[in-house]
Amino acid sequence: MAQTVSVIVSAEDRARLAAIVADRSRRLKHVQRARIVLHSADRLPALEVARRAEVSRPAVWRWQSHYAEGGVDRLLREGSRKPGKPPTPAAVVAKVLALTCAEPPGETTHWTGRAMAKAVDLSLSTVQRIWEQHKLQPHRWRTFKRSNDPAFAEKVEDIVGLYMHPPAHAVVLSIDEKSQIQALDRTQPGLPLKPGKCGTMTHDYKRHGTTTLFAAFNVLDGVVLGRCMQKHTHREFIRFLNAVERAVPAGKLIHAIVDNYATHKHPKVCKWLDRLFWLRRDHGRFLLPRPGIQYEPRDFACRIPDEGDPGVIFVVYGEFVA
């Protein structure tokens, strides 16, 4: 920007400008603008005008042009446009929201900020600000699975009730297994950690097959009963149940929560639950079933100890069937 006008001040304007400069109650910016015009009328160079008015040269050139356009009145009022960029029009914001909630173009999985900015001709920061104001996060997904099981609510009440309010004089165990755990070992022994030196190990390893971890988590105190075995068939599961039974104090009722894995429902596992009595929960009581009734996996199986046997009682809960 450079000087494009020659400032010529009339006697009436000079008197008004001198009064503005002499007025001690005037705003500083009005006084500076009046000085710019007065010094410019004296044919001083822009650099000298800027020094005397204590402003920059672009400010001198700008207010020279404004005076030439509107006179003294233009010096005393601000421009019609507010400082900064104008807000994004509502129609553009609505377009951004509509595109965000629609399918992205091509084979992309979701809208990105840069792709949206290019599509609507906005800056990336503007798109991100619109998304933040309307709480939109196109990159995030929340998974869900709606169960088709008609007894889903009852199962939720049974399982969640055990976690939230464990019964008294009983042990609640959450049982599961982790299969295909690789048993790896380094090809050479490493050095231990020392002051000033980190521990070492070789970059390669040798395999020793896989193992399966069976674990029972006590939801009351957080104790985990675990055992590693070569396989995860019903035989290993029964061996693990035996270990759990030995670990729990005699006379305690064990509530075991397991998933719907086939091993947990194997006939020999059911047989292990000792002279199997299929019991069904009805109105808070355990009732013996009538002969010939086929019960669903959500029903419970108990091992009833013999008379005088201080052994434990297992109550097994099946998982939610989708």
BALOBA-1460 file (C-alpha; in Angstrom, 3 decimals):
// residues 322
<rec num="1" residu="m" x="0.000" y="0.000" z="0.000"/>
<rec num="2" residu="a" x="1.277" y="3.483" z="-0.857"/>
<rec num="3" residu="q" x="-0.008" y="7.034" z="-0.910"/>
<rec num="4" residu="t" x="-2.593" y="7.425" z="-3.674"/>
<rec num="5" residu="v" x="-4.243" y="10.752" z="-2.812"/>
<rec num="6" residu="s" x="-3.114" y="14.335" z="-2.252"/>
<rec num="7" residu="v" x="-4.700" y="15.721" z="0.882"/>
<rec num="8" residu="i" x="-6.241" y="19.184" z="0.513"/>
<rec num="9" residu="v" x="-7.925" y="20.521" z="3.655"/>
<rec num="10" residu="s" x="-10.402" y="23.417" z="3.575"/>
<rec num="11" residu="a" x="-10.380" y="26.151" z="6.220"/>
<rec num="12" residu="e" x="-13.554" y="24.756" z="7.807"/>
<rec num="13" residu="d" x="-12.115" y="21.219" z="8.013"/>
<rec num="14" residu="r" x="-8.844" y="22.549" z="9.385"/>
<rec num="15" residu="a" x="-10.683" y="24.307" z="12.181"/>
<rec num="16" residu="r" x="-12.639" y="21.141" z="13.044"/>
<rec num="17" residu="l" x="-9.475" y="19.048" z="12.992"/>
<rec num="18" residu="a" x="-7.609" y="21.537" z="15.195"/>
<rec num="19" residu="a" x="-10.492" y="21.444" z="17.673"/>
<rec num="20" residu="i" x="-10.357" y="17.664" z="17.758"/>
<rec num="21" residu="v" x="-6.616" y="17.720" z="18.452"/>
<rec num="22" residu="a" x="-7.044" y="20.284" z="21.216"/>
<rec num="23" residu="d" x="-9.976" y="18.463" z="22.857"/>
<rec num="24" residu="r" x="-8.577" y="16.576" z="25.872"/>
<rec num="25" residu="s" x="-11.674" y="14.398" z="26.174"/>
<rec num="26" residu="r" x="-11.402" y="13.013" z="22.642"/>
<rec num="27" residu="r" x="-10.387" y="9.460" z="21.976"/>
<rec num="28" residu="l" x="-6.737" y="8.978" z="21.132"/>
<rec num="29" residu="k" x="-7.510" y="7.327" z="17.792"/>
<rec num="30" residu="h" x="-9.567" y="10.357" z="16.707"/>
<rec num="31" residu="v" x="-6.745" y="12.701" z="17.697"/>
<rec num="32" residu="q" x="-4.222" y="10.603" z="15.766"/>
<rec num="33" residu="r" x="-6.389" y="10.631" z="12.633"/>
<rec num="34" residu="a" x="-6.828" y="14.411" z="12.826"/>
<rec num="35" residu="r" x="-3.063" y="14.873" z="13.175"/>
<rec num="36" residu="i" x="-2.467" y="12.622" z="10.159"/>
<rec num="37" residu="v" x="-4.682" y="14.804" z="7.979"/>
<rec num="38" residu="l" x="-3.273" y="18.077" z="9.316"/>
<rec num="39" residu="h" x="0.342" y="17.029" z="8.808"/>
<rec num="40" residu="s" x="-0.488" y="15.606" z="5.395"/>
<rec num="41" residu="a" x="-2.007" y="18.954" z="4.427"/>
<rec num="42" residu="d" x="1.327" y="20.584" z="5.275"/>
<rec num="43" residu="r" x="2.923" y="18.404" z="2.538"/>
<rec num="44" residu="l" x="5.050" y="16.430" z="4.932"/>
<rec num="45" residu="p" x="6.277" y="13.020" z="3.765"/>
<rec num="46" residu="a" x="4.420" y="9.961" z="5.010"/>
<rec num="47" residu="l" x="7.323" y="8.857" z="7.203"/>
<rec num="48" residu="e" x="7.371" y="12.214" z="8.993"/>
<rec num="49" residu="v" x="3.594" y="12.222" z="9.367"/>
<rec num="50" residu="a" x="3.739" y="8.741" z="10.890"/>
<rec num="51" residu="r" x="6.440" y="9.824" z="13.330"/>
<rec num="52" residu="r" x="4.549" y="12.909" z="14.494"/>
<rec num="53" residu="a" x="1.215" y="11.109" z="14.745"/>
<rec num="54" residu="e" x="2.880" y="8.063" z="16.340"/>
<rec num="55" residu="v" x="1.338" y="5.621" z="13.897"/>
<rec num="56" residu="s" x="2.595" y="3.421" z="11.060"/>
<rec num="57" residu="r" x="2.901" y="4.482" z="7.437"/>
<rec num="58" residu="p" x="0.103" y="2.155" z="6.269"/>
<rec num="59" residu="a" x="-2.149" y="3.861" z="8.818"/>
<rec num="60" residu="v" x="-1.205" y="7.239" z="7.362"/>
<rec num="61" residu="w" x="-2.068" y="6.128" z="3.831"/>
<rec num="62" residu="r" x="-5.303" y="4.478" z="4.965"/>
<rec num="63" residu="w" x="-6.662" y="7.555" z="6.763"/>
<rec num="64" residu="q" x="-5.589" y="9.866" z="3.973"/>
<rec num="65" residu="s" x="-7.804" y="7.816" z="1.660"/>
<rec num="66" residu="h" x="-10.676" y="7.788" z="4.153"/>
<rec num="67" residu="y" x="-10.535" y="11.595" z="4.516"/>
<rec num="68" residu="a" x="-10.554" y="11.989" z="0.767"/>
<rec num="69" residu="e" x="-13.647" y="9.754" z="0.574"/>
<rec num="70" residu="g" x="-15.736" y="11.093" z="3.461"/>
<rec num="71" residu="g" x="-14.146" y="14.145" z="5.000"/>
<rec num="72" residu="v" x="-13.846" y="14.763" z="8.730"/>
<rec num="73" residu="d" x="-16.955" y="12.729" z="9.526"/>
<rec num="74" residu="r" x="-15.292" y="9.629" z="8.105"/>
<rec num="75" residu="l" x="-12.405" y="10.071" z="10.538"/>
<rec num="76" residu="l" x="-14.778" y="9.986" z="13.500"/>
<rec num="77" residu="r" x="-16.602" y="6.758" z="12.687"/>
<rec num="78" residu="e" x="-15.422" y="3.207" z="12.319"/>
<rec num="79" residu="g" x="-15.813" y="1.037" z="9.268"/>
<rec num="80" residu="s" x="-19.036" y="-0.900" z="8.770"/>
<rec num="81" residu="r" x="-17.231" y="-4.242" z="8.847"/>
<rec num="82" residu="k" x="-16.357" y="-5.695" z="12.232"/>
<rec num="83" residu="p" x="-12.754" y="-6.732" z="12.768"/>
<rec num="84" residu="g" x="-11.838" y="-10.318" z="11.980"/>
<rec num="85" residu="k" x="-13.384" y="-12.745" z="9.537"/>
<rec num="86" residu="p" x="-17.176" y="-12.871" z="9.168"/>
<rec num="87" residu="p" x="-18.905" y="-15.881" z="10.767"/>
<rec num="88" residu="t" x="-19.600" y="-18.923" z="8.648"/>
<rec num="89" residu="p" x="-23.067" y="-18.657" z="7.073"/>
<rec num="90" residu="a" x="-25.748" y="-20.900" z="8.549"/>
<rec num="91" residu="a" x="-26.342" y="-22.505" z="5.154"/>
<rec num="92" residu="v" x="-22.695" y="-23.562" z="4.941"/>
<rec num="93" residu="v" x="-22.795" y="-24.965" z="8.489"/>
<rec num="94" residu="a" x="-25.930" y="-26.934" z="7.629"/>
<rec num="95" residu="k" x="-24.198" y="-28.297" z="4.536"/>
<rec num="96" residu="v" x="-21.213" y="-29.447" z="6.610"/>
<rec num="97" residu="l" x="-23.513" y="-31.190" z="9.081"/>
<rec num="98" residu="a" x="-25.511" y="-32.879" z="6.322"/>
<rec num="99" residu="l" x="-22.396" y="-34.152" z="4.549"/>
<rec num="100" residu="t" x="-20.883" y="-35.383" z="7.810"/>
<rec num="101" residu="c" x="-23.956" y="-37.465" z="8.604"/>
<rec num="102" residu="a" x="-24.075" y="-38.870" z="5.055"/>
<rec num="103" residu="e" x="-21.893" y="-41.488" z="3.422"/>
<rec num="104" residu="p" x="-18.429" y="-40.236" z="2.384"/>
<rec num="105" residu="p" x="-17.556" y="-40.251" z="-1.317"/>
<rec num="106" residu="g" x="-15.659" y="-43.065" z="-2.957"/>
<rec num="107" residu="e" x="-14.298" y="-45.938" z="-0.902"/>
<rec num="108" residu="t" x="-13.413" y="-43.921" z="2.190"/>
<rec num="109" residu="t" x="-14.776" y="-45.180" z="5.491"/>
<rec num="110" residu="h" x="-15.518" y="-41.795" z="7.075"/>
<rec num="111" residu="w" x="-15.161" y="-38.077" z="6.533"/>
<rec num="112" residu="t" x="-11.843" y="-36.513" z="7.483"/>
<rec num="113" residu="g" x="-11.382" y="-32.869" z="8.326"/>
<rec num="114" residu="r" x="-9.327" y="-32.126" z="5.236"/>
<rec num="115" residu="a" x="-11.698" y="-33.979" z="2.927"/>
<rec num="116" residu="m" x="-14.655" y="-32.035" z="4.315"/>
<rec num="117" residu="a" x="-12.765" y="-28.727" z="4.100"/>
<rec num="118" residu="k" x="-12.020" y="-29.408" z="0.436"/>
<rec num="119" residu="a" x="-15.616" y="-30.409" z="-0.308"/>
<rec num="120" residu="v" x="-17.208" y="-27.270" z="1.181"/>
<rec num="121" residu="d" x="-14.327" y="-24.856" z="0.473"/>
<rec num="122" residu="l" x="-13.574" y="-24.044" z="4.095"/>
<rec num="123" residu="s" x="-10.462" y="-24.174" z="6.213"/>
<rec num="124" residu="l" x="-9.624" y="-27.244" z="8.289"/>
<rec num="125" residu="s" x="-9.929" y="-25.307" z="11.540"/>
<rec num="126" residu="t" x="-13.408" y="-24.074" z="10.577"/>
<rec num="127" residu="v" x="-14.603" y="-27.626" z="9.877"/>
<rec num="128" residu="q" x="-13.128" y="-28.857" z="13.150"/>
<rec num="129" residu="r" x="-14.792" y="-26.003" z="15.020"/>
<rec num="130" residu="i" x="-18.190" y="-26.823" z="13.482"/>
<rec num="131" residu="w" x="-17.785" y="-30.494" z="14.395"/>
<rec num="132" residu="e" x="-16.793" y="-29.607" z="17.945"/>
<rec num="133" residu="q" x="-19.752" y="-27.244" z="18.387"/>
<rec num="134" residu="h" x="-22.184" y="-29.937" z="17.234"/>
<rec num="135" residu="k" x="-20.360" y="-32.825" z="18.977"/>
<rec num="136" residu="l" x="-19.625" y="-34.746" z="15.785"/>
<rec num="137" residu="q" x="-16.772" y="-37.278" z="15.668"/>
<rec num="138" residu="p" x="-16.842" y="-39.040" z="12.276"/>
<rec num="139" residu="h" x="-13.703" y="-41.053" z="13.042"/>
<rec num="140" residu="r" x="-15.224" y="-42.793" z="16.074"/>
<rec num="141" residu="w" x="-17.522" y="-45.819" z="16.051"/>
<rec num="142" residu="r" x="-19.374" y="-47.401" z="18.935"/>
<rec num="143" residu="t" x="-20.122" y="-51.082" z="18.451"/>
<rec num="144" residu="f" x="-23.233" y="-52.809" z="19.707"/>
<rec num="145" residu="k" x="-24.985" y="-56.152" z="19.464"/>
<rec num="146" residu="r" x="-28.664" y="-56.518" z="20.188"/>
<rec num="147" residu="s" x="-29.577" y="-59.884" z="21.621"/>
<rec num="148" residu="n" x="-32.390" y="-61.938" z="20.121"/>
<rec num="149" residu="d" x="-32.718" y="-64.018" z="23.262"/>
<rec num="150" residu="p" x="-36.209" y="-63.604" z="24.816"/>
<rec num="151" residu="a" x="-34.734" y="-64.291" z="28.271"/>
<rec num="152" residu="f" x="-31.991" y="-61.694" z="27.885"/>
<rec num="153" residu="a" x="-33.300" y="-59.414" z="30.654"/>
<rec num="154" residu="e" x="-33.469" y="-62.277" z="33.146"/>
<rec num="155" residu="k" x="-29.916" y="-63.333" z="32.327"/>
<rec num="156" residu="v" x="-28.654" y="-59.796" z="32.749"/>
<rec num="157" residu="e" x="-30.308" y="-59.644" z="36.146"/>
<rec num="158" residu="d" x="-28.752" y="-62.964" z="37.194"/>
<rec num="159" residu="i" x="-25.198" y="-62.277" z="36.022"/>
<rec num="160" residu="v" x="-24.968" y="-58.589" z="36.895"/>
<rec num="161" residu="g" x="-26.592" y="-59.270" z="40.231"/>
<rec num="162" residu="l" x="-23.820" y="-61.706" z="41.093"/>
<rec num="163" residu="y" x="-21.147" y="-59.119" z="40.256"/>
<rec num="164" residu="m" x="-22.822" y="-56.219" z="42.024"/>
<rec num="165" residu="h" x="-24.237" y="-58.049" z="45.054"/>
<rec num="166" residu="p" x="-22.429" y="-61.357" z="45.697"/>
<rec num="167" residu="p" x="-24.446" y="-63.655" z="47.968"/>
<rec num="168" residu="a" x="-23.325" y="-64.149" z="51.547"/>
<rec num="169" residu="h" x="-21.416" y="-67.280" z="52.588"/>
<rec num="170" residu="a" x="-20.622" y="-68.046" z="48.966"/>
<rec num="171" residu="v" x="-17.825" y="-67.604" z="46.426"/>
<rec num="172" residu="v" x="-18.539" y="-65.995" z="43.034"/>
<rec num="173" residu="l" x="-16.027" y="-67.011" z="40.373"/>
<rec num="174" residu="s" x="-15.801" y="-65.786" z="36.787"/>
<rec num="175" residu="i" x="-14.199" y="-68.659" z="34.841"/>
<rec num="176" residu="d" x="-12.685" y="-68.503" z="31.375"/>
<rec num="177" residu="e" x="-9.718" y="-69.732" z="29.395"/>
<rec num="178" residu="k" x="-7.145" y="-68.166" z="27.099"/>
<rec num="179" residu="s" x="-5.919" y="-70.555" z="24.439"/>
<rec num="180" residu="q" x="-3.031" y="-70.445" z="21.938"/>
<rec num="181" residu="i" x="-0.595" y="-68.718" z="24.283"/>
<rec num="182" residu="q" x="2.852" y="-69.029" z="22.706"/>
<rec num="183" residu="a" x="5.575" y="-70.390" z="24.975"/>
<rec num="184" residu="l" x="8.639" y="-68.507" z="23.728"/>
<rec num="185" residu="d" x="12.207" y="-68.518" z="24.947"/>
<rec num="186" residu="r" x="15.267" y="-66.518" z="23.867"/>
<rec num="187" residu="t" x="18.030" y="-68.334" z="22.047"/>
<rec num="188" residu="q" x="20.675" y="-67.117" z="24.534"/>
<rec num="189" residu="p" x="20.475" y="-65.926" z="28.128"/>
<rec num="190" residu="g" x="20.465" y="-62.166" z="28.581"/>
<rec num="191" residu="l" x="22.239" y="-59.942" z="31.091"/>
<rec num="192" residu="p" x="20.360" y="-58.496" z="34.066"/>
<rec num="193" residu="l" x="19.716" y="-54.836" z="34.708"/>
<rec num="194" residu="k" x="22.672" y="-52.950" z="36.219"/>
<rec num="195" residu="p" x="23.258" y="-49.334" z="37.256"/>
<rec num="196" residu="g" x="23.980" y="-47.444" z="34.065"/>
<rec num="197" residu="k" x="23.135" y="-50.418" z="31.828"/>
<rec num="198" residu="c" x="19.803" y="-51.780" z="30.721"/>
<rec num="199" residu="g" x="18.926" y="-55.449" z="30.611"/>
<rec num="200" residu="t" x="19.666" y="-57.343" z="27.406"/>
<rec num="201" residu="m" x="18.028" y="-60.112" z="25.408"/>
<rec num="202" residu="t" x="18.496" y="-61.598" z="21.967"/>
<rec num="203" residu="h" x="16.376" y="-60.370" z="19.089"/>
<rec num="204" residu="d" x="15.365" y="-63.915" z="18.081"/>
<rec num="205" residu="y" x="13.554" y="-66.623" z="20.001"/>
<rec num="206" residu="k" x="12.619" y="-70.278" z="19.832"/>
<rec num="207" residu="r" x="9.151" y="-71.718" z="20.207"/>
<rec num="208" residu="h" x="8.063" y="-74.310" z="22.746"/>
<rec num="209" residu="g" x="4.564" y="-74.830" z="21.408"/>
<rec num="210" residu="t" x="1.441" y="-73.282" z="22.875"/>
<rec num="211" residu="t" x="-0.362" y="-73.510" z="26.178"/>
<rec num="212" residu="t" x="-3.829" y="-72.709" z="27.515"/>
<rec num="213" residu="l" x="-4.499" y="-70.676" z="30.626"/>
<rec num="214" residu="f" x="-7.550" y="-71.541" z="32.713"/>
<rec num="215" residu="a" x="-8.436" y="-68.862" z="35.255"/>
<rec num="216" residu="a" x="-11.118" y="-68.293" z="37.865"/>
<rec num="217" residu="f" x="-11.496" y="-64.717" z="39.106"/>
<rec num="218" residu="n" x="-12.964" y="-64.189" z="42.560"/>
<rec num="219" residu="v" x="-15.131" y="-61.097" z="42.142"/>
<rec num="220" residu="l" x="-15.161" y="-60.372" z="45.874"/>
<rec num="221" residu="d" x="-11.449" y="-60.120" z="46.702"/>
<rec num="222" residu="g" x="-9.836" y="-60.204" z="43.223"/>
<rec num="223" residu="v" x="-7.892" y="-63.423" z="43.787"/>
<rec num="224" residu="v" x="-7.264" y="-65.380" z="40.562"/>
<rec num="225" residu="l" x="-6.955" y="-69.163" z="40.542"/>
<rec num="226" residu="g" x="-5.047" y="-70.149" z="37.409"/>
<rec num="227" residu="r" x="-3.540" y="-73.193" z="35.762"/>
<rec num="228" residu="c" x="-1.800" y="-73.751" z="32.424"/>
<rec num="229" residu="m" x="-2.536" y="-76.879" z="30.396"/>
<rec num="230" residu="q" x="-1.575" y="-78.186" z="26.967"/>
<rec num="231" residu="k" x="-5.130" y="-78.286" z="25.574"/>
<rec num="232" residu="h" x="-8.506" y="-76.785" z="26.316"/>
<rec num="233" residu="t" x="-10.887" y="-79.708" z="25.953"/>
<rec num="234" residu="h" x="-13.478" y="-80.887" z="28.455"/>
<rec num="235" residu="r" x="-10.860" y="-83.045" z="30.190"/>
<rec num="236" residu="e" x="-8.685" y="-80.084" z="31.040"/>
<rec num="237" residu="f" x="-11.714" y="-78.071" z="32.065"/>
<rec num="238" residu="i" x="-12.801" y="-80.791" z="34.498"/>
<rec num="239" residu="r" x="-9.273" y="-80.928" z="35.930"/>
<rec num="240" residu="f" x="-9.423" y="-77.194" z="36.466"/>
<rec num="241" residu="l" x="-12.816" y="-77.435" z="38.167"/>
<rec num="242" residu="n" x="-11.321" y="-80.029" z="40.503"/>
<rec num="243" residu="a" x="-8.519" y="-77.607" z="41.342"/>
<rec num="244" residu="v" x="-11.057" y="-74.850" z="42.014"/>
<rec num="245" residu="e" x="-13.057" y="-77.151" z="44.280"/>
<rec num="246" residu="r" x="-9.949" y="-78.006" z="46.284"/>
<rec num="247" residu="a" x="-9.011" y="-74.340" z="46.636"/>
<rec num="248" residu="v" x="-12.388" y="-73.212" z="47.966"/>
<rec num="249" residu="p" x="-13.073" y="-73.858" z="51.654"/>
<rec num="250" residu="a" x="-15.419" y="-76.773" z="52.339"/>
<rec num="251" residu="g" x="-19.091" y="-75.965" z="52.728"/>
<rec num="252" residu="k" x="-18.948" y="-72.827" z="50.573"/>
<rec num="253" residu="l" x="-21.444" y="-72.363" z="47.756"/>
<rec num="254" residu="i" x="-19.636" y="-71.609" z="44.491"/>
<rec num="255" residu="h" x="-21.357" y="-69.465" z="41.879"/>
<rec num="256" residu="a" x="-19.409" y="-70.066" z="38.655"/>
<rec num="257" residu="i" x="-20.010" y="-67.689" z="35.720"/>
<rec num="258" residu="v" x="-18.897" y="-69.186" z="32.391"/>
<rec num="259" residu="d" x="-19.528" y="-68.396" z="28.738"/>
<rec num="260" residu="n" x="-21.365" y="-70.533" z="26.210"/>
<rec num="261" residu="y" x="-18.244" y="-72.322" z="24.974"/>
<rec num="262" residu="a" x="-18.915" y="-75.911" z="23.883"/>
<rec num="263" residu="t" x="-16.365" y="-77.316" z="26.325"/>
<rec num="264" residu="h" x="-18.341" y="-75.912" z="29.245"/>
<rec num="265" residu="k" x="-21.477" y="-77.736" z="28.086"/>
<rec num="266" residu="h" x="-19.817" y="-81.048" z="27.249"/>
<rec num="267" residu="p" x="-21.742" y="-84.098" z="28.526"/>
<rec num="268" residu="k" x="-18.818" y="-85.220" z="30.636"/>
<rec num="269" residu="v" x="-18.626" y="-81.788" z="32.238"/>
<rec num="270" residu="c" x="-22.300" y="-82.058" z="33.066"/>
<rec num="271" residu="k" x="-21.653" y="-85.536" z="34.427"/>
<rec num="272" residu="w" x="-18.865" y="-84.144" z="36.594"/>
<rec num="273" residu="l" x="-21.469" y="-81.925" z="38.173"/>
<rec num="274" residu="d" x="-22.181" y="-85.181" z="39.960"/>
<rec num="275" residu="r" x="-25.375" y="-87.079" z="39.621"/>
<rec num="276" residu="l" x="-26.736" y="-84.162" z="37.647"/>
<rec num="277" residu="f" x="-29.886" y="-82.529" z="38.885"/>
<rec num="278" residu="w" x="-31.041" y="-79.863" z="36.453"/>
<rec num="279" residu="l" x="-32.588" y="-77.124" z="38.512"/>
<rec num="280" residu="r" x="-34.515" y="-74.168" z="37.261"/>
<rec num="281" residu="r" x="-34.792" y="-70.819" z="38.945"/>
<rec num="282" residu="d" x="-38.397" y="-69.776" z="39.414"/>
<rec num="283" residu="h" x="-39.491" y="-66.802" z="41.548"/>
<rec num="284" residu="g" x="-36.266" y="-66.845" z="43.538"/>
<rec num="285" residu="r" x="-36.358" y="-70.589" z="44.338"/>
<rec num="286" residu="f" x="-34.528" y="-73.568" z="42.865"/>
<rec num="287" residu="l" x="-37.100" y="-76.117" z="41.793"/>
<rec num="288" residu="l" x="-36.569" y="-79.668" z="40.579"/>
<rec num="289" residu="p" x="-37.766" y="-79.990" z="36.987"/>
<rec num="290" residu="r" x="-40.508" y="-82.229" z="35.892"/>
<rec num="291" residu="p" x="-39.393" y="-85.265" z="33.855"/>
<rec num="292" residu="g" x="-39.266" y="-84.815" z="30.103"/>
<rec num="293" residu="i" x="-38.686" y="-81.042" z="30.156"/>
<rec num="294" residu="q" x="-35.766" y="-79.790" z="28.032"/>
<rec num="295" residu="y" x="-34.126" y="-76.830" z="29.725"/>
<rec num="296" residu="e" x="-32.252" y="-74.051" z="27.937"/>
<rec num="297" residu="p" x="-28.549" y="-73.268" z="28.445"/>
<rec num="298" residu="r" x="-29.511" y="-70.365" z="30.738"/>
<rec num="299" residu="d" x="-30.751" y="-72.811" z="33.370"/>
<rec num="300" residu="f" x="-28.480" y="-73.773" z="36.218"/>
<rec num="301" residu="a" x="-26.714" y="-76.992" z="37.119"/>
<rec num="302" residu="c" x="-25.841" y="-77.894" z="40.686"/>
<rec num="303" residu="r" x="-23.726" y="-80.626" z="42.232"/>
<rec num="304" residu="i" x="-25.591" y="-81.696" z="45.325"/>
<rec num="305" residu="p" x="-23.281" y="-83.206" z="47.990"/>
<rec num="306" residu="d" x="-24.198" y="-86.457" z="49.627"/>
<rec num="307" residu="e" x="-25.659" y="-86.390" z="53.100"/>
<rec num="308" residu="g" x="-22.872" y="-85.643" z="55.548"/>
<rec num="309" residu="d" x="-20.477" y="-84.646" z="52.728"/>
<rec num="310" residu="p" x="-19.003" y="-81.192" z="53.501"/>
<rec num="311" residu="g" x="-18.110" y="-80.669" z="49.848"/>
<rec num="312" residu="v" x="-18.874" y="-77.528" z="47.859"/>
<rec num="313" residu="i" x="-21.944" y="-76.861" z="45.756"/>
<rec num="314" residu="f" x="-21.530" y="-75.528" z="42.203"/>
<rec num="315" residu="v" x="-24.140" y="-73.232" z="40.656"/>
<rec num="316" residu="v" x="-23.194" y="-72.709" z="37.006"/>
<rec num="317" residu="y" x="-24.611" y="-69.813" z="35.003"/>
<rec num="318" residu="g" x="-24.579" y="-69.889" z="31.184"/>
<rec num="319" residu="e" x="-23.660" y="-66.836" z="29.115"/>
<rec num="320" residu="f" x="-26.101" y="-64.618" z="27.225"/>
<rec num="321" residu="v" x="-27.063" y="-66.275" z="23.952"/>
<rec num="322" residu="a" x="-27.431" y="-63.703" z="21.160"/>
